Amino acid sequence: MSSALPAYSQPTSIQLPQMEDLRILTHQPQLAEFAQAIRERRQPACTVTDGRRVLKVLDAFIKSERTGGPVRIS
C-alpha cells in the first residue's frame, strides 16, 4: 500500500507469470521473500547494500575480462 500514489492505496497482489523462463524461476524465491518483508514491515534478506556489492563484483568481472588483468574492488 502507498500513501504517495492513490492508485496503490489499497493492498495490491503481484502474481508472477507461470513460465518456464529461467530468469523468472531463479528470481521467484527472492521476489517472494521481498514481498514477505514488505508485509512484515521489515528489511528484506537482500538489501540495497547487498545489491550494490554484487554489481561492483560483476562490473569488476567484466572489466577484468576486457583488460585481461585483475581489478581491485573498492
Steps between C-alpha positions, in 0.01 A plus 500: 500500500614852430390832639700677228326341201118487511495213248677285758312609811339156528690171546635379169584142405789425270473174314804363320421357159508122488776456246795281436716812469809439715531872577161485672560164667837596648369827643170366630629415853661845531181674388291292741734586789493869402119498497496327841737765639262772379203326664696462825637858476859382537826527308522236223767231524681652201541873552589782262852487644524131407382580148761772461774260611389247241499765227854606594618140469325456165642828368849392611453163332410664169788749526744219581379301202547800270844600632632150570618603845388513860267774617494640852152529650459792735 
